Structure formats: C-alpha cells, structure tokens
Amino acid sequence: MGLIQIELFATLDLVGQAPGGPDEDPEGFPYGGWQAPLLNEVTGAQILAAYEGTDALLLGRRTYDLFASYWPQQKEGEIAELFNRVPKYVASRGTPELPWAGSTLLGPDLAGAVREVRDRHRNVKVVGSLNLVQTLLREKLFDRLDLWVHPIVLGVGKKVFDDGAVPTNLTLLEPPVAGAQGTVYLRYGLADGTPRTGDMSLPDRGLGHDDDAR
C-alpha cells in the first residue's frame, strides 16, 4: 500500500485559497496569488524536494482544469516532466472531459476510489484541490500532510480546516524548516487516536503516568 500525501500552502490564519494567482479561484476572493511575493529559491527547492518519488497525482476538478490548461504546454523543468508523465486521478461530482494525457475520473465512491489509487501507487500527491483536501482530512484518508505556513494574515478566504474538521492526531515527521522570509515548512504524518484532554491544575496534568501522553 502506498501513501496519500497532501501538499498545502497556507497563511498564518490557515487560508489555503488560490495561493498561485488570481485566476485560480476568482469568485470574490481578493488575494489570489498571495504566495507569489513570498516564494524564493529556498522555498522552491523545498517544494521540489517534496515531490521526490511521486508516481501519481490526485486532484480536484478546479485544480485539474488549471493544471490541464498549463502543464501540457510546458516541456522543460522537473515539475513539468513529472506532472505530464505520471497518472492523474480527478475527483469530480460531474462527468468532465479530461484532455490531459494520463487522466482518469474517479467514481462516485470517493473514499473507495482513493483507497484503490493508494493501493496502486507508492506515493500519491494531492496538490491544491482544497475542497478535496478537506474531504480527505475529514475522512482521515491521508498519510502525510506537508504544510507551508506563510507569514501573512488575510482574514478572508477558504480555510485548510473548515467547520467539518474532525479531531485528529498528527506526528511531526522531521524538524520544521524556516525560510529567510518567514515561511515555515512542516511535515506531519497521520497518527492513531484522537486528541486527549487533561487538567493543568493537577500535578500530573490529569494524564496519569502514561508516558506516551507527555
């Protein structure tokens, strides 16, 4: 069984909408392209490294349409070569045409279809696709979450974790990396169980002697 790996760019208030440009999601969002001024060579190298080993893409319909209108025309660069080469799996409530070579529409049972994709590949990358990401997070149908947190607050826009988020434990897989402009790269893995509670007024914080909870 492979891994479902989510790549997300977010602000400090965890807005993940339209980081790349105003055309990504033009419906009333005034800050499309907020990531562009904060992108530099170091961050770009981190993002490129995060795609190492990727052998499939899992995309929502809007992200797929954006990618399909751009990447097939790009013939140079590691990301272009990767995106054009690997299979693309698309989640959509409709029956859209999928002109990008190597594209497959997932069936109506999204959870079952994603599990089949994970069984078929080693490293499935979810890029953008915020609505799809929120579904995967709610269903705990992911294995790794790569989160780039940028040093800006927007106050408006679609959040990474919406009102339907469920209690989830995550494990930090490697030390955070901060760029010169303040962007912090965090790599988490899905962990078992749900968040516990305690009591800070008690000597053991209400956790007993369970070392795993410390």
N, C-alpha and C positions, 0 to 999 in steps of 0.2 A: 504493500500500500504506500502511495506517495504522500506528499504534503500539499495542503492548500495554504498558500502564503499570500497575505494581504499587504499591499503597499499603499500607504496613505500619507498625504501631505495635509497638515492641519495648522491652524493658528493656535495661539495660547488659549483662546476660548473654544478650541476644538471645532472651528468651522472648517469643513473639508470641501466646500463647494467651489468649483471652477478655478483651481489654482493656476492653470496654464494659460488662460486667455479669455477675453470677453465672449468669444463665440462658443465656449464650452457649455455654458448654461445662461443664455441671455435673458431669461424670463424674470425681470425685475431685480436681479442681483447686481449691485453697482460696483463690485470689486473683483470682477472676473480678471484673472491674471495676477492676483496678489503675490504669487510666489516668484514671479519673474525677477523683480528687483533684488530678491534675496538669494538667488541662485548664483553660485560661483564654482570655480574648478574643484574645490574640495568636496562640496555637496554633490556636484555632478559625478565625481569619482565614486562617492559612497553609493549613489543611486545605481550607477553602472555595476558596481560590485554586487549589489543586492540581487541582480538578475542572473548571477552566475549559476549555471545548472538548470535554468528554466527550460522546460520542454513542452509547455502548453500555456496558453493564456485563457483566463476566464473573465468575460466582460459582460457588463450590462449593455442594453441596446443603445443608449445615447453615447456611451464611450466607444462602442464598436463603430457607430456611424462616423464619429470624429476620426478615429484611427483609420478606418477604411477609406476615408477621403484624403488621407495624407500619406500614410506609411507605404502603400504600394508604389508610390512615385519616388520614394527615397531608396536609392540603391547603394549608398555608402554609409558606413558607420556601424558599430556593433549592435546598437539597439535596432536600427532599421533591418539589418540582416537577421537578427533574432526574431523580431515581430513578423517579418514576412515568411520566415521558414517554419515556425512552429505551428501546430494546430491552434485554432481559435474557437472557443466554445462560447456561445452567446445566450444569455438569459433574456427572454422577452415574453410578454403576455400575448403578443400578436404573432403573425407569421411573416416577418420581414424578409425581403430578399437579402442575401448575404454574398455580395460580389467579391469579397476579398478571398483569395485562394486559401484553402485550408480551413474554411469556416464551417461550423456545424451549429444548428439551432438546438438548444436543449428542450426537452419535453416539458409538459405542464407540471410534472412532479419534480420540482426544482431540487429538493433535498436528495431524492434518489438519483437524479441525473448527476449532481455534483459528486456524490459518492462514487458513481461509476467512473467519472472523469479522474477522480483521485486514484482509483484502483488501476487506471490505465496508464498513468504517468508518474514520474518521480517527483516533479517539482512544478506545481501548477500555480501560476502567478495571477492574482487578482489586481488589476490596475484601474485606478479611478473607480467608476461604477458605484457611486456612493449608495444608491438605493439597494443594489445587490449586496454590497458590503454590510449594510445594516441588517439585511436578512440573514446573511451568514453569521454575523455576530449574535443575533438573537437565537439562532438555531445551534450556536456553538459548533458550526460546521467550518472550522478553520483550524490550522495547526500553528501558524505563526503570524504575528502582526508586526510589521515594520512601520514605525510611525516617525515621521519627520515633523517636529514641532517648531514652528517659526515664531520669532519674537514680535508678533503683531497681534492686536485685538481688533476684530471687525464689528462685533456686536450684532451682526445680522448674517443670515445665511444658514444653509443646511449643516447640521452638526454631525460629527462622526457617530456619536451615540445619541440616538433620538429617544423619544418617550417610550419606545418599546424595548429599550435595552434591558437585558436580564442580568442578575447578579452572576459574576464570573470571576474566577481566579486566573491570574496570569503570572508567568515567571519571567524575570528578566534574564535573557539568554547570554548577554555579553555586556560589558560596561558601556554606558552611554558615551556618545561622541559628540562634542560641541564644535561647531564651526566658528570662524572668526566673527561672523555677523550675528551669532547667537542662535542659529538653528541647531537643535539637538536631535540626534538620531537615536531612537530607542527600538530595540528588537526584543519582542516578547513571544513567549510560547504559551499556548493554552494549557492550563493546569486543571487538576481534578477539583471537584467540590465547588462550594460557593463561599463567599466571604463570611468570616466569623465575626462575632462581636465580643466585647469584653467590658471591663469596668475599670477605668483609670484610678478610681478611689481605693481599689483593693491592692494589697501587697503584690499579688501575682497577676494583676490586671484582669482577674476573673478567668484566667486561662488555665488554671491548674498547673500541672507540671509537664504539659505537652510541649516538648522542645520544638516540634515542628511548627507550632503556632507563634513562636517568638520572632 
